[in-house]
């Protein structure tokens, strides 16, 4: 029900953007470099970076024509991280990747600077909210020469962000709801756009954890996007 409500709301915003004067909608997709913070100050380990992807729609609603826009979006996007200890040629090693998939709703305020020929440079920021809807947790390795592996669906808690409790919390379970901040810069033409984006997660992904205690175990996603105006 919550997923349906979010989807309907965002599609309504995007349809409104497309029908409003001077507004437009982009279909976009791109490459993610996902990670999870590993320190209390929010730093990451670059060796844990996990390749993933995103695809979705983005509205562009001008507030001041060619200068300032609001850009709501609806994305299917992958996050997560990987970890490896030892080498595959060793008698013992361990390798794991966690790749949760989210339905994400970013809303950015974007400032634009015309560059001539219909092209514009833009930069902006805003919040996002996301709901976990799938993904896989993969493990493989060897212990004294004996191989093992698993490939399982990620299990999400049934936490409700509108209440104080978290339902279904437990070890190895990821919190279903994520939220954070976006930053974006890029170039936009008459028909296409390219952007570099960074998502700074503010919610701990570990089920049952306190998001305000420190900045460990939070999503960090660097993404590269290409889009086409519908």
C-alpha positions as CSV (number, residue, x, y, z in Angstrom):
1,X,0.0,0.0,0.0
2,X,2.8,2.4,0.9
3,X,4.7,1.6,-2.3
4,X,1.5,2.1,-4.4
5,X,0.9,5.5,-2.7
6,X,4.4,6.7,-3.3
7,X,4.4,5.6,-7.0
8,X,1.0,7.2,-7.7
9,X,2.1,10.4,-6.0
10,X,5.3,10.7,-8.0
11,X,3.7,9.8,-11.3
12,X,1.1,12.5,-10.6
13,X,3.8,15.1,-10.0
14,X,5.7,14.0,-13.2
15,X,2.5,14.1,-15.3
16,X,1.8,17.5,-13.9
17,X,5.3,18.6,-14.8
18,X,4.8,17.4,-18.4
19,X,1.5,19.2,-18.8
20,X,2.5,22.4,-17.2
21,X,3.7,25.3,-19.4
22,X,7.5,25.2,-20.0
23,X,7.8,22.0,-17.9
24,X,9.2,18.7,-19.2
25,X,10.0,15.1,-18.2
26,X,13.3,13.2,-18.8
27,X,13.7,9.5,-19.0
28,X,17.1,8.6,-17.6
29,X,19.4,5.8,-16.7
30,X,23.0,5.4,-15.6
31,X,25.8,3.8,-13.6
32,X,26.1,3.7,-9.8
33,X,29.2,3.3,-7.7
34,X,27.6,2.3,-4.4
35,X,29.2,2.1,-1.0
36,X,28.4,2.0,2.7
37,X,30.1,4.2,5.3
38,X,32.4,2.2,7.7
39,X,33.4,4.8,10.3
40,X,31.6,6.9,12.8
41,X,32.5,10.1,10.9
42,X,30.9,8.7,7.7
43,X,34.0,7.8,5.7
44,X,34.0,4.9,3.2
45,X,36.5,2.2,2.2
46,X,36.9,2.6,-1.6
47,X,37.8,-1.1,-1.9
48,X,34.2,-1.9,-0.9
49,X,32.7,0.1,-3.8
50,X,30.0,-1.9,-5.7
51,X,28.9,-1.3,-9.3
52,X,25.2,-1.0,-9.8
53,X,22.7,1.0,-11.9
54,X,19.6,3.2,-11.9
55,X,16.7,4.0,-14.3
56,X,13.6,6.2,-14.0
57,X,11.9,9.5,-14.7
58,X,12.7,13.1,-13.7
59,X,10.5,16.1,-14.0
60,X,11.7,19.7,-14.6
61,X,9.3,22.4,-13.3
62,X,10.7,25.9,-13.9
63,X,10.3,28.4,-11.1
64,X,12.3,31.1,-12.9
65,X,12.6,30.3,-16.6
66,X,16.1,29.1,-17.6
67,X,17.4,30.0,-14.1
68,X,15.7,27.9,-11.3
69,X,13.8,24.6,-11.5
70,X,12.3,22.0,-9.1
71,X,13.1,18.5,-10.3
72,X,11.1,15.6,-8.7
73,X,12.0,12.1,-9.7
74,X,11.1,8.5,-9.5
75,X,14.1,6.0,-9.7
76,X,14.7,2.3,-9.5
77,X,18.2,2.3,-8.1
78,X,20.8,-0.1,-6.7
79,X,22.9,0.6,-3.6
80,X,25.1,-1.5,-1.3
81,X,28.8,-2.5,-1.0
82,X,31.1,-5.5,-1.3
83,X,33.8,-7.0,0.9
84,X,36.7,-9.4,0.3
85,X,39.3,-10.9,2.6
86,X,42.0,-12.9,1.0
87,X,42.5,-13.9,-2.6
88,X,40.6,-16.5,-4.7
89,X,43.9,-18.3,-5.1
90,X,44.3,-18.7,-1.4
91,X,43.3,-21.8,0.5
92,X,40.9,-19.6,2.5
93,X,39.2,-16.5,1.5
94,X,35.8,-14.7,1.9
95,X,33.9,-12.5,-0.5
96,X,30.5,-10.9,-0.1
97,X,28.3,-8.4,-2.0
98,X,25.1,-6.8,-0.8
99,X,23.0,-5.1,-3.5
100,X,19.7,-3.8,-2.2
101,X,17.4,-2.2,-4.8
102,X,15.2,0.8,-3.9
103,X,12.4,2.8,-5.3
104,X,13.7,6.3,-4.7
105,X,12.0,9.7,-4.7
106,X,14.5,12.6,-5.1
107,X,13.3,16.3,-5.1
108,X,16.1,18.7,-6.1
109,X,16.2,22.5,-6.5
110,X,18.4,23.2,-9.5
111,X,20.0,26.5,-10.6
112,X,20.8,26.8,-14.3
113,X,23.3,28.9,-16.3
114,X,22.7,29.3,-20.1
115,X,25.8,28.5,-22.2
116,X,24.5,29.3,-25.7
117,X,23.0,27.2,-28.4
118,X,20.2,26.0,-26.0
119,X,22.7,24.3,-23.6
120,X,22.7,25.0,-19.9
121,X,25.0,24.1,-17.0
122,X,23.1,23.2,-13.8
123,X,23.8,22.4,-10.2
124,X,21.4,21.6,-7.4
125,X,20.6,19.7,-4.2
126,X,17.7,18.4,-2.3
127,X,16.3,15.5,-0.1
128,X,15.4,12.0,-1.1
129,X,13.3,9.2,0.4
130,X,13.6,5.5,-0.7
131,X,11.9,2.2,-0.1
132,X,13.7,-1.2,-0.4
133,X,11.9,-3.5,-2.8
134,X,14.4,-6.2,-3.6
135,X,18.1,-7.2,-4.1
136,X,20.5,-10.0,-3.4
137,X,23.1,-10.9,-0.9
138,X,25.9,-13.0,-2.4
139,X,28.6,-14.9,-0.5
140,X,31.4,-17.2,-1.7
141,X,34.7,-18.4,-0.4
142,X,36.9,-21.2,0.7
143,X,37.8,-22.5,4.2
144,X,41.0,-24.6,4.1
145,X,40.3,-25.5,0.5
146,X,36.6,-26.3,1.0
147,X,34.4,-24.0,-1.1
148,X,31.1,-22.5,0.0
149,X,28.6,-20.1,-1.5
150,X,25.1,-18.6,-1.1
151,X,22.9,-16.3,-3.1
152,X,19.9,-15.1,-1.1
153,X,17.2,-12.4,-1.4
154,X,17.7,-9.5,0.9
155,X,15.3,-9.4,3.8
156,X,13.9,-6.0,4.8
157,X,12.4,-5.0,8.1
158,X,8.7,-3.8,8.0
159,X,9.5,-0.5,9.7
160,X,7.0,2.2,9.4
161,X,8.6,5.7,9.2
162,X,5.5,7.4,10.6
163,X,5.7,5.5,13.9
164,X,8.4,5.2,16.6
165,X,8.9,1.5,16.4
166,X,10.5,-0.8,13.9
167,X,8.7,-4.0,13.0
168,X,10.6,-7.2,12.1
169,X,14.0,-5.9,13.1
170,X,16.8,-8.4,13.5
171,X,20.3,-9.4,12.7
172,X,21.0,-9.6,9.0
173,X,17.8,-7.6,8.1
174,X,18.1,-4.3,6.3
175,X,15.9,-1.4,7.2
176,X,13.3,-0.9,4.4
177,X,13.2,2.9,4.4
178,X,16.2,5.1,3.5
179,X,16.5,8.8,3.3
180,X,19.2,11.4,2.8
181,X,20.5,14.3,0.7
182,X,21.3,14.6,-3.0
183,X,23.8,16.8,-4.9
184,X,23.9,17.1,-8.7
185,X,25.8,18.9,-11.4
186,X,25.6,18.5,-15.2
187,X,24.7,19.8,-18.6
188,X,21.3,20.0,-20.3
189,X,20.5,20.5,-24.0
190,X,17.3,20.7,-26.0
191,X,16.9,16.9,-26.1
192,X,19.3,15.4,-23.7
193,X,21.1,15.8,-20.4
194,X,24.1,14.4,-18.5
195,X,24.7,14.6,-14.8
196,X,26.9,13.5,-12.0
197,X,25.1,12.9,-8.7
198,X,26.0,12.0,-5.1
199,X,23.6,10.5,-2.6
200,X,24.4,10.9,1.1
201,X,22.4,8.5,3.2
202,X,21.3,9.7,6.6
203,X,19.5,6.5,7.8
204,X,21.5,3.5,9.0
205,X,20.8,0.4,6.9
206,X,21.3,-1.9,9.9
207,X,17.9,-3.0,11.2
208,X,17.2,-1.8,14.7
209,X,20.0,0.8,14.7
210,X,19.8,4.4,15.8
211,X,20.4,6.7,12.8
212,X,21.6,9.6,15.0
213,X,24.3,7.8,17.0
214,X,27.0,8.2,14.3
215,X,27.4,8.1,10.5
216,X,28.5,4.4,10.2
217,X,26.5,1.9,8.1
218,X,24.8,4.5,5.8
219,X,24.5,4.5,2.0
220,X,26.8,6.5,-0.2
221,X,26.2,6.5,-3.9
222,X,28.1,8.3,-6.7
223,X,26.2,8.0,-10.0
224,X,26.5,9.1,-13.6
225,X,23.3,9.7,-15.6
226,X,22.3,10.3,-19.2
227,X,18.7,11.4,-19.9
228,X,16.4,12.2,-22.8
229,X,13.5,14.7,-22.8
230,X,10.2,13.1,-23.6
